[in-house]
């Protein structure tokens, strides 16, 4: 698997989690809404950077993937907190 494919797969998995929670967003309590807003800000940042990272993956390699994964983990953790409050 190339780094570009790994980035795409990682972002796609987060997108699916995000879409599932977005459908349930009408159930959000205030605490979950706050966490959702944080996760959304991180999601937008990840989306912006993932395209750049995919393009540069051949040059910078693992460092870019690691940085994206860290942001992705933060987003995933936020989604899990939201899911637990629903």
trRosetta pair geometry for C-beta under 8 A, 3 or more apart (Angstrom, degrees):
i j d omega theta_ij theta_ji phi_ij phi_ji
1 5 4.8 -123 -169 87 86 127
1 6 5.5 104 135 -60 118 88
1 9 7.8 -27 -168 -4 139 143
2 5 4.7 97 55 7 79 101
2 6 7.0 -138 98 -6 43 87
2 57 7.3 98 155 119 94 142
3 6 5.4 -53 -147 36 35 115
3 7 6.3 38 153 -21 67 103
3 54 7.8 177 116 -129 84 52
3 57 3.7 -177 100 -179 125 127
3 58 7.3 -177 44 -63 127 46
3 61 6.4 -145 -74 -139 158 49
3 62 7.6 -125 -109 -75 127 47
3 64 7.5 75 171 73 134 111
3 65 5.6 -115 -152 -59 102 126
4 7 5.8 -52 -149 34 30 111
4 8 6.4 30 153 -17 64 107
4 54 4.6 76 -131 -156 85 87
4 57 5.1 -164 -60 35 72 155
5 8 5.6 -53 -145 38 33 112
5 9 6.2 33 156 -19 66 107
6 9 5.9 -55 -146 37 28 110
6 10 6.3 30 155 -20 63 109
6 65 6.1 12 104 -131 129 131
7 10 5.8 -58 -148 36 28 112
7 11 6.3 22 158 -14 65 109
7 50 5.6 159 172 -160 112 93
7 53 5.7 178 -126 105 150 114
7 54 5.0 -152 82 -82 148 86
7 57 6.5 -130 -17 -79 136 136
7 64 7.9 -21 -85 124 130 106
7 65 6.4 -117 -72 -109 89 84
7 68 6.2 26 -127 96 94 167
8 11 6.0 -59 -146 40 27 107
8 12 6.1 29 155 -22 64 110
8 50 7.9 124 -84 167 45 121
8 54 6.8 63 -53 -105 86 132
9 12 5.6 -56 -145 36 29 113
9 13 6.5 32 156 -22 64 103
10 13 6.0 -53 -153 30 29 110
10 14 6.8 23 152 -11 62 106
10 68 6.7 106 102 128 147 116
10 69 6.6 -86 -151 -94 153 75
10 72 5.7 -51 165 -110 113 168
11 14 5.8 -58 -152 41 34 110
11 15 6.2 41 149 -27 67 106
11 46 6.8 172 -116 146 96 111
11 47 7.2 111 -152 -100 125 61
11 50 5.0 64 -76 -144 143 165
11 68 7.9 -52 -63 175 93 127
11 72 7.5 -111 -85 -100 53 124
12 15 5.4 -50 -146 32 33 117
12 16 6.6 36 155 -21 64 100
13 16 5.9 -51 -155 30 31 111
13 17 6.8 29 150 -14 63 104
14 17 5.6 -54 -151 38 37 112
14 18 6.1 39 152 -21 68 107
14 43 7.2 -176 148 -119 122 93
14 46 7.1 -35 101 119 162 158
14 72 5.6 -118 -63 -145 141 96
14 75 5.7 41 -149 106 129 136
14 76 6.5 -97 -108 -68 94 85
14 79 7.9 -174 -148 -24 75 149
15 18 5.5 -55 -147 37 31 114
15 19 6.2 33 154 -22 65 105
16 19 5.7 -52 -146 34 30 111
16 20 6.6 32 155 -20 63 104
17 20 5.9 -55 -153 33 31 111
17 21 6.5 21 155 -10 65 109
17 76 6.8 50 83 -118 171 72
17 79 5.0 41 151 -179 123 165
18 21 6.0 -63 -150 42 30 106
18 22 6.0 35 153 -27 67 108
18 39 7.6 -174 -109 141 96 119
18 43 6.1 92 -104 -118 147 147
18 75 7.8 -31 -70 169 108 120
18 79 6.9 -98 -79 -96 57 130
19 22 5.5 -51 -142 32 30 116
19 23 6.8 36 156 -23 61 100
20 23 6.0 -55 -162 27 30 112
20 24 7.0 9 149 -2 62 109
21 24 5.7 -67 -152 47 39 103
21 25 6.7 72 145 -65 68 80
21 36 7.2 -170 146 -114 126 106
21 79 5.8 -133 -39 -143 152 94
21 82 5.7 55 -146 108 136 139
21 83 6.8 -92 -96 -70 109 83
22 25 5.4 -13 -156 -30 39 120
24 27 5.2 -41 173 30 83 118
24 28 7.6 114 124 -49 77 76
24 86 6.0 19 151 -133 137 153
25 28 5.4 -13 -165 -22 55 118
25 36 6.8 105 -126 -142 101 160
27 86 5.4 67 113 -138 127 100
28 32 4.2 -141 -151 95 83 114
28 33 4.5 111 142 -65 129 78
28 36 6.1 -43 -124 -17 149 145
28 82 7.2 -34 -116 -155 99 104
28 85 7.8 47 -144 102 61 119
28 86 7.4 -47 -93 -89 48 93
29 32 4.9 89 48 12 72 103
29 33 6.9 -130 95 -10 34 90
29 85 5.7 -114 35 157 117 119
29 86 8.0 -169 -4 -89 93 49
30 33 5.5 -53 -146 32 30 115
30 34 6.6 33 155 -20 63 102
31 34 5.9 -53 -155 31 31 111
31 35 6.7 25 150 -12 64 107
31 85 5.7 -152 90 -133 111 156
32 35 5.6 -56 -149 41 36 111
32 36 6.0 44 149 -26 68 105
32 81 7.5 -179 -116 123 70 82
32 82 4.7 96 -153 -136 96 75
32 85 4.3 -162 -67 85 109 138
32 86 6.6 83 -107 -58 161 76
33 36 5.4 -49 -145 33 31 116
33 37 6.5 35 154 -22 63 101
34 37 5.8 -51 -153 30 30 112
34 38 6.8 30 150 -16 62 103
35 38 5.7 -53 -153 35 36 112
35 39 6.3 33 151 -17 67 107
35 78 5.2 175 174 -162 94 88
35 81 5.0 -129 -156 98 158 123
35 82 5.2 -164 98 -68 125 87
35 85 7.6 141 27 9 142 143
36 39 5.7 -57 -146 40 31 110
36 40 6.1 35 154 -24 66 106
36 78 7.6 145 -90 158 29 112
36 82 5.7 83 -68 -103 83 139
37 40 5.7 -50 -145 33 30 114
37 41 6.7 32 154 -20 61 102
38 41 5.9 -55 -155 32 31 110
38 42 6.6 25 150 -12 65 106
38 78 5.8 -150 92 -125 103 141
39 42 5.7 -57 -151 41 35 110
39 43 6.1 42 149 -28 68 105
39 74 8.0 -175 -113 129 69 77
39 75 5.3 101 -152 -143 87 69
39 78 3.6 -178 -77 114 109 144
39 79 6.1 117 -139 -56 155 69
39 82 7.1 -67 -5 -27 151 133
40 43 5.3 -48 -143 32 33 117
40 44 6.5 35 157 -20 64 100
41 44 6.0 -52 -153 32 30 110
41 45 6.7 28 149 -16 61 107
42 45 5.6 -57 -152 38 35 113
42 46 6.2 37 150 -22 69 106
42 71 5.9 -179 -174 -173 102 91
42 74 5.6 -134 -148 103 159 114
42 75 4.8 -160 107 -77 126 91
42 78 7.1 148 34 5 140 150
43 46 5.6 -54 -147 36 31 112
43 47 6.3 32 155 -20 65 104
43 75 5.7 107 -72 -127 75 134
44 47 5.8 -51 -147 34 31 112
44 48 6.5 30 155 -18 63 106
45 48 5.9 -57 -151 36 30 110
45 49 6.2 14 158 -7 66 114
45 71 6.5 -124 101 -158 110 142
46 49 6.0 -67 -144 46 28 101
46 50 5.8 35 161 -36 68 108
46 68 6.6 101 -144 -151 90 83
46 71 5.0 175 -86 125 100 129
46 72 6.2 105 -129 -74 144 71
46 75 6.4 -45 -23 -36 150 147
47 50 6.0 -48 -137 22 25 113
47 51 7.5 25 165 -15 55 98
48 51 7.1 -66 -174 28 27 103
48 52 7.3 12 146 -4 61 113
49 52 5.5 -63 -154 44 45 111
49 53 5.7 46 150 -26 77 109
49 67 7.9 -94 153 117 144 113
49 68 6.5 -168 112 -97 115 94
49 71 7.4 89 58 30 142 165
50 53 5.4 -54 -141 38 32 113
50 54 6.2 38 157 -25 66 102
50 68 6.1 93 -97 -133 79 135
51 54 5.8 -49 -146 30 29 112
51 55 6.6 26 155 -14 61 106
52 55 5.9 -60 -154 39 31 110
52 56 6.1 6 157 1 67 115
53 56 6.0 -69 -140 52 28 96
53 57 6.1 60 154 -66 65 85
53 60 7.8 -85 -143 64 70 127
53 64 4.4 164 -146 170 100 122
53 65 7.2 137 172 -72 127 49
53 67 7.7 -157 -107 71 135 107
53 68 5.5 41 -124 -53 179 134
54 57 5.7 -20 -150 -22 29 119
56 59 5.0 -61 -170 45 74 111
56 60 5.2 25 142 9 105 111
56 64 6.2 155 93 -78 104 161
57 60 6.9 -74 -127 55 24 79
57 61 6.6 75 -179 -95 58 30
57 64 6.1 -128 -103 73 62 141
57 65 7.1 61 -129 -53 101 96
58 61 7.4 9 -168 -67 15 69
60 63 5.3 -86 163 58 99 106
60 64 4.6 90 98 -29 123 113
61 64 6.8 141 78 21 24 96
61 65 7.3 -53 153 2 45 107
62 65 5.4 -60 -146 42 41 111
62 66 5.9 44 157 -24 74 106
63 66 5.8 -55 -147 36 28 113
63 67 6.5 27 155 -18 63 106
64 67 5.8 -55 -149 35 31 110
64 68 6.4 27 155 -15 65 107
65 68 5.8 -57 -148 40 31 109
65 69 6.2 33 153 -22 66 107
66 69 5.6 -54 -146 35 29 112
66 70 6.6 34 154 -23 63 102
67 70 5.8 -51 -154 29 32 113
67 71 6.9 27 152 -11 63 103
68 71 5.8 -55 -152 39 36 108
68 72 6.0 38 150 -21 68 110
69 72 5.2 -55 -143 41 33 117
69 73 6.2 40 155 -26 66 100
70 73 5.8 -48 -147 29 30 111
70 74 6.8 32 151 -18 60 102
71 74 5.7 -53 -156 33 35 113
71 75 6.5 34 148 -17 66 104
72 75 5.5 -53 -149 37 35 112
72 76 6.1 37 152 -20 68 106
73 76 5.5 -51 -142 38 33 113
73 77 6.2 35 156 -21 65 105
74 77 5.8 -53 -147 36 28 111
74 78 6.5 31 152 -19 61 105
75 78 5.7 -56 -154 35 31 113
75 79 6.5 32 150 -20 65 104
76 79 5.6 -53 -150 35 33 113
76 80 6.4 34 151 -21 65 104
77 80 5.6 -51 -149 34 33 113
77 81 6.6 37 151 -20 64 101
78 81 5.7 -51 -151 32 34 112
78 82 6.5 34 151 -18 65 104
79 82 5.6 -54 -151 36 34 113
79 83 6.2 37 152 -22 67 106
80 83 5.5 -50 -145 35 33 114
80 84 6.4 34 155 -21 64 105
81 84 5.8 -57 -152 34 30 112
81 85 6.7 22 154 -15 64 107
82 85 6.0 -64 -154 36 32 106
82 86 6.8 35 152 -28 66 104
83 86 5.9 -53 -154 23 33 114
